[in-house]
Amino acid sequence: MPETTTFVTPETADYLWLGVAVIALIMGLLIASYFTRASSLRSDLEMLDRLENDTD
């Protein structure tokens, strides 16, 4: 009769939490980038308004 082997599920919870942390870091950097870009866009729009008003 052939031997039966039991499959043992490996413990991968540490890798799950590492993946969650990496995704959270990437999302945080993306949100920070959006805020930085929005701030830069606002200052650019203010500059364009000032230049437009100066030429009138």
Biopython code that builds the backbone (N, CA, C, O; Angstrom):
import numpy as np
from Bio.PDB.StructureBuilder import StructureBuilder

atoms = [
    (1, "MET", "N", (0.842, -1.178, 0.000)),
    (1, "MET", "CA", (0.000, 0.000, 0.000)),
    (1, "MET", "C", (0.889, 1.244, 0.000)),
    (1, "MET", "O", (1.835, 1.320, 0.783)),
    (2, "PRO", "N", (0.593, 2.246, -0.888)),
    (2, "PRO", "CA", (1.457, 3.439, -0.945)),
    (2, "PRO", "C", (1.300, 4.298, 0.302)),
    (2, "PRO", "O", (0.260, 4.326, 0.960)),
    (3, "GLU", "N", (2.383, 4.988, 0.584)),
    (3, "GLU", "CA", (2.355, 5.903, 1.734)),
    (3, "GLU", "C", (1.498, 7.122, 1.420)),
    (3, "GLU", "O", (1.514, 7.621, 0.295)),
    (4, "THR", "N", (0.769, 7.590, 2.387)),
    (4, "THR", "CA", (0.016, 8.827, 2.231)),
    (4, "THR", "C", (0.769, 9.922, 2.963)),
    (4, "THR", "O", (1.170, 9.767, 4.116)),
    (5, "THR", "N", (0.950, 11.033, 2.263)),
    (5, "THR", "CA", (1.612, 12.181, 2.884)),
    (5, "THR", "C", (0.562, 13.245, 3.142)),
    (5, "THR", "O", (-0.351, 13.449, 2.342)),
    (6, "THR", "N", (0.705, 13.900, 4.241)),
    (6, "THR", "CA", (-0.233, 14.977, 4.550)),
    (6, "THR", "C", (0.397, 16.289, 4.140)),
    (6, "THR", "O", (1.590, 16.523, 4.330)),
    (7, "PHE", "N", (-0.432, 17.125, 3.580)),
    (7, "PHE", "CA", (0.040, 18.447, 3.157)),
    (7, "PHE", "C", (-0.111, 19.412, 4.317)),
    (7, "PHE", "O", (-1.192, 19.559, 4.888)),
    (8, "VAL", "N", (0.984, 20.061, 4.654)),
    (8, "VAL", "CA", (0.974, 21.033, 5.735)),
    (8, "VAL", "C", (0.999, 22.419, 5.114)),
    (8, "VAL", "O", (1.908, 22.746, 4.351)),
    (9, "THR", "N", (0.005, 23.230, 5.439)),
    (9, "THR", "CA", (-0.055, 24.590, 4.915)),
    (9, "THR", "C", (1.030, 25.425, 5.576)),
    (9, "THR", "O", (1.093, 25.491, 6.804)),
    (10, "PRO", "N", (1.883, 26.062, 4.785)),
    (10, "PRO", "CA", (2.948, 26.872, 5.389)),
    (10, "PRO", "C", (2.381, 28.127, 6.054)),
    (10, "PRO", "O", (1.329, 28.633, 5.662)),
    (11, "GLU", "N", (3.075, 28.602, 7.035)),
    (11, "GLU", "CA", (2.673, 29.818, 7.758)),
    (11, "GLU", "C", (3.169, 31.027, 6.969)),
    (11, "GLU", "O", (4.374, 31.272, 6.894)),
    (12, "THR", "N", (2.246, 31.779, 6.384)),
    (12, "THR", "CA", (2.618, 32.914, 5.536)),
    (12, "THR", "C", (2.043, 34.237, 6.034)),
    (12, "THR", "O", (2.006, 35.213, 5.284)),
    (13, "ALA", "N", (1.600, 34.283, 7.269)),
    (13, "ALA", "CA", (0.998, 35.511, 7.799)),
    (13, "ALA", "C", (1.994, 36.658, 7.809)),
    (13, "ALA", "O", (1.613, 37.806, 7.581)),
    (14, "ASP", "N", (3.275, 36.366, 8.070)),
    (14, "ASP", "CA", (4.281, 37.426, 8.070)),
    (14, "ASP", "C", (4.400, 38.076, 6.698)),
    (14, "ASP", "O", (4.539, 39.295, 6.595)),
    (15, "TYR", "N", (4.346, 37.262, 5.640)),
    (15, "TYR", "CA", (4.419, 37.809, 4.289)),
    (15, "TYR", "C", (3.161, 38.614, 3.943)),
    (15, "TYR", "O", (3.232, 39.607, 3.219)),
    (16, "LEU", "N", (2.024, 38.180, 4.461)),
    (16, "LEU", "CA", (0.790, 38.934, 4.263)),
    (16, "LEU", "C", (0.929, 40.322, 4.857)),
    (16, "LEU", "O", (0.613, 41.312, 4.197)),
    (17, "TRP", "N", (1.398, 40.410, 6.099)),
    (17, "TRP", "CA", (1.523, 41.709, 6.755)),
    (17, "TRP", "C", (2.610, 42.556, 6.114)),
    (17, "TRP", "O", (2.492, 43.780, 6.067)),
    (18, "LEU", "N", (3.664, 41.923, 5.622)),
    (18, "LEU", "CA", (4.692, 42.664, 4.889)),
    (18, "LEU", "C", (4.098, 43.262, 3.615)),
    (18, "LEU", "O", (4.383, 44.412, 3.280)),
    (19, "GLY", "N", (3.283, 42.498, 2.910)),
    (19, "GLY", "CA", (2.625, 42.998, 1.702)),
    (19, "GLY", "C", (1.664, 44.133, 2.010)),
    (19, "GLY", "O", (1.606, 45.116, 1.272)),
    (20, "VAL", "N", (0.908, 44.005, 3.099)),
    (20, "VAL", "CA", (-0.016, 45.068, 3.497)),
    (20, "VAL", "C", (0.761, 46.342, 3.824)),
    (20, "VAL", "O", (0.342, 47.437, 3.451)),
    (21, "ALA", "N", (1.889, 46.202, 4.521)),
    (21, "ALA", "CA", (2.703, 47.372, 4.875)),
    (21, "ALA", "C", (3.270, 48.043, 3.627)),
    (21, "ALA", "O", (3.289, 49.271, 3.539)),
    (22, "VAL", "N", (3.728, 47.252, 2.665)),
    (22, "VAL", "CA", (4.286, 47.816, 1.426)),
    (22, "VAL", "C", (3.201, 48.554, 0.650)),
    (22, "VAL", "O", (3.438, 49.655, 0.154)),
    (23, "ILE", "N", (2.019, 47.964, 0.541)),
    (23, "ILE", "CA", (0.915, 48.613, -0.169)),
    (23, "ILE", "C", (0.511, 49.897, 0.545)),
    (23, "ILE", "O", (0.243, 50.907, -0.106)),
    (24, "ALA", "N", (0.464, 49.871, 1.879)),
    (24, "ALA", "CA", (0.117, 51.074, 2.639)),
    (24, "ALA", "C", (1.158, 52.169, 2.416)),
    (24, "ALA", "O", (0.806, 53.342, 2.294)),
    (25, "LEU", "N", (2.427, 51.796, 2.364)),
    (25, "LEU", "CA", (3.487, 52.770, 2.103)),
    (25, "LEU", "C", (3.336, 53.381, 0.710)),
    (25, "LEU", "O", (3.457, 54.594, 0.541)),
    (26, "ILE", "N", (3.077, 52.548, -0.266)),
    (26, "ILE", "CA", (2.901, 53.044, -1.643)),
    (26, "ILE", "C", (1.689, 53.972, -1.723)),
    (26, "ILE", "O", (1.757, 55.022, -2.361)),
    (27, "MET", "N", (0.585, 53.595, -1.082)),
    (27, "MET", "CA", (-0.606, 54.445, -1.101)),
    (27, "MET", "C", (-0.342, 55.771, -0.385)),
    (27, "MET", "O", (-0.804, 56.819, -0.835)),
    (28, "GLY", "N", (0.398, 55.729, 0.723)),
    (28, "GLY", "CA", (0.750, 56.961, 1.428)),
    (28, "GLY", "C", (1.584, 57.881, 0.562)),
    (28, "GLY", "O", (1.356, 59.090, 0.531)),
    (29, "LEU", "N", (2.558, 57.308, -0.148)),
    (29, "LEU", "CA", (3.383, 58.126, -1.045)),
    (29, "LEU", "C", (2.553, 58.702, -2.182)),
    (29, "LEU", "O", (2.770, 59.842, -2.593)),
    (30, "LEU", "N", (1.615, 57.932, -2.689)),
    (30, "LEU", "CA", (0.753, 58.414, -3.765)),
    (30, "LEU", "C", (-0.128, 59.570, -3.290)),
    (30, "LEU", "O", (-0.278, 60.564, -3.999)),
    (31, "ILE", "N", (-0.703, 59.449, -2.115)),
    (31, "ILE", "CA", (-1.540, 60.521, -1.568)),
    (31, "ILE", "C", (-0.701, 61.765, -1.300)),
    (31, "ILE", "O", (-1.142, 62.878, -1.588)),
    (32, "ALA", "N", (0.504, 61.594, -0.753)),
    (32, "ALA", "CA", (1.394, 62.738, -0.524)),
    (32, "ALA", "C", (1.751, 63.411, -1.846)),
    (32, "ALA", "O", (1.832, 64.637, -1.918)),
    (33, "SER", "N", (1.961, 62.622, -2.880)),
    (33, "SER", "CA", (2.264, 63.171, -4.200)),
    (33, "SER", "C", (1.089, 63.985, -4.729)),
    (33, "SER", "O", (1.285, 65.048, -5.317)),
    (34, "TYR", "N", (-0.130, 63.492, -4.523)),
    (34, "TYR", "CA", (-1.316, 64.237, -4.966)),
    (34, "TYR", "C", (-1.413, 65.585, -4.268)),
    (34, "TYR", "O", (-1.700, 66.596, -4.910)),
    (35, "PHE", "N", (-1.172, 65.610, -2.943)),
    (35, "PHE", "CA", (-1.232, 66.873, -2.222)),
    (35, "PHE", "C", (-0.149, 67.837, -2.694)),
    (35, "PHE", "O", (-0.396, 69.036, -2.821)),
    (36, "THR", "N", (1.058, 67.313, -2.955)),
    (36, "THR", "CA", (2.141, 68.153, -3.445)),
    (36, "THR", "C", (1.807, 68.730, -4.819)),
    (36, "THR", "O", (2.030, 69.913, -5.079)),
    (37, "ARG", "N", (1.278, 67.891, -5.681)),
    (37, "ARG", "CA", (0.916, 68.351, -7.025)),
    (37, "ARG", "C", (-0.219, 69.367, -6.981)),
    (37, "ARG", "O", (-0.212, 70.334, -7.743)),
    (38, "ALA", "N", (-1.189, 69.159, -6.103)),
    (38, "ALA", "CA", (-2.307, 70.101, -5.984)),
    (38, "ALA", "C", (-1.804, 71.456, -5.493)),
    (38, "ALA", "O", (-2.250, 72.499, -5.972)),
    (39, "SER", "N", (-0.882, 71.439, -4.542)),
    (39, "SER", "CA", (-0.318, 72.688, -4.034)),
    (39, "SER", "C", (0.453, 73.415, -5.136)),
    (39, "SER", "O", (0.336, 74.631, -5.288)),
    (40, "SER", "N", (1.225, 72.674, -5.887)),
    (40, "SER", "CA", (1.981, 73.266, -6.995)),
    (40, "SER", "C", (1.034, 73.818, -8.059)),
    (40, "SER", "O", (1.282, 74.886, -8.620)),
    (41, "LEU", "N", (-0.037, 73.101, -8.334)),
    (41, "LEU", "CA", (-1.012, 73.562, -9.322)),
    (41, "LEU", "C", (-1.674, 74.853, -8.872)),
    (41, "LEU", "O", (-1.876, 75.762, -9.677)),
    (42, "ARG", "N", (-2.017, 74.941, -7.576)),
    (42, "ARG", "CA", (-2.637, 76.173, -7.066)),
    (42, "ARG", "C", (-1.692, 77.363, -7.216)),
    (42, "ARG", "O", (-2.116, 78.447, -7.616)),
    (43, "SER", "N", (-0.417, 77.164, -6.898)),
    (43, "SER", "CA", (0.521, 78.286, -7.028)),
    (43, "SER", "C", (0.730, 78.655, -8.495)),
    (43, "SER", "O", (0.897, 79.832, -8.815)),
    (44, "ASP", "N", (0.724, 77.671, -9.386)),
    (44, "ASP", "CA", (0.844, 77.962, -10.815)),
    (44, "ASP", "C", (-0.372, 78.739, -11.321)),
    (44, "ASP", "O", (-0.231, 79.667, -12.118)),
    (45, "LEU", "N", (-1.565, 78.359, -10.859)),
    (45, "LEU", "CA", (-2.769, 79.075, -11.272)),
    (45, "LEU", "C", (-2.779, 80.512, -10.749)),
    (45, "LEU", "O", (-3.210, 81.430, -11.448)),
    (46, "GLU", "N", (-2.303, 80.701, -9.524)),
    (46, "GLU", "CA", (-2.202, 82.065, -8.986)),
    (46, "GLU", "C", (-1.234, 82.902, -9.820)),
    (46, "GLU", "O", (-1.506, 84.069, -10.105)),
    (47, "MET", "N", (-0.115, 82.314, -10.209)),
    (47, "MET", "CA", (0.863, 83.021, -11.029)),
    (47, "MET", "C", (0.255, 83.380, -12.382)),
    (47, "MET", "O", (0.447, 84.495, -12.869)),
    (48, "LEU", "N", (-0.477, 82.450, -12.994)),
    (48, "LEU", "CA", (-1.112, 82.739, -14.279)),
    (48, "LEU", "C", (-2.154, 83.850, -14.145)),
    (48, "LEU", "O", (-2.265, 84.705, -15.023)),
    (49, "ASP", "N", (-2.912, 83.840, -13.057)),
    (49, "ASP", "CA", (-3.884, 84.918, -12.833)),
    (49, "ASP", "C", (-3.187, 86.263, -12.685)),
    (49, "ASP", "O", (-3.634, 87.269, -13.235)),
    (50, "ARG", "N", (-2.076, 86.269, -11.929)),
    (50, "ARG", "CA", (-1.339, 87.534, -11.754)),
    (50, "ARG", "C", (-0.778, 88.026, -13.078)),
    (50, "ARG", "O", (-0.831, 89.219, -13.374)),
    (51, "LEU", "N", (-0.245, 87.119, -13.866)),
    (51, "LEU", "CA", (0.311, 87.521, -15.169)),
    (51, "LEU", "C", (-0.807, 88.007, -16.103)),
    (51, "LEU", "O", (-0.616, 88.964, -16.854)),
    (52, "GLU", "N", (-1.947, 87.361, -16.056)),
    (52, "GLU", "CA", (-3.050, 87.782, -16.887)),
    (52, "GLU", "C", (-3.568, 89.161, -16.486)),
    (52, "GLU", "O", (-3.909, 89.970, -17.349)),
    (53, "ASN", "N", (-3.630, 89.429, -15.198)),
    (53, "ASN", "CA", (-4.106, 90.733, -14.710)),
    (53, "ASN", "C", (-3.089, 91.832, -14.957)),
    (53, "ASN", "O", (-3.470, 92.986, -15.153)),
    (54, "ASP", "N", (-1.818, 91.506, -14.954)),
    (54, "ASP", "CA", (-0.781, 92.497, -15.213)),
    (54, "ASP", "C", (-0.778, 92.966, -16.662)),
    (54, "ASP", "O", (-0.422, 94.113, -16.933)),
    (55, "THR", "N", (-1.157, 92.126, -17.577)),
    (55, "THR", "CA", (-1.142, 92.504, -18.990)),
    (55, "THR", "C", (-2.373, 93.310, -19.381)),
    (55, "THR", "O", (-2.396, 93.910, -20.455)),
    (56, "ASP", "N", (-3.396, 93.335, -18.530)),
    (56, "ASP", "CA", (-4.614, 94.102, -18.861)),
    (56, "ASP", "C", (-4.454, 95.578, -18.660)),
    (56, "ASP", "O", (-5.391, 96.340, -18.898)),
]
sb = StructureBuilder()
sb.init_structure("model")
sb.init_model(0)
sb.init_chain("A")
sb.init_seg("    ")
for serial, (resi, resn, name, xyz) in enumerate(atoms, 1):
    if name == "N":
        sb.init_residue(resn, " ", resi, " ")
    sb.init_atom(name, np.array(xyz, "f"), 0.0, 1.0, " ", f" {name:<3s}", serial, name[0])
structure = sb.get_structure()
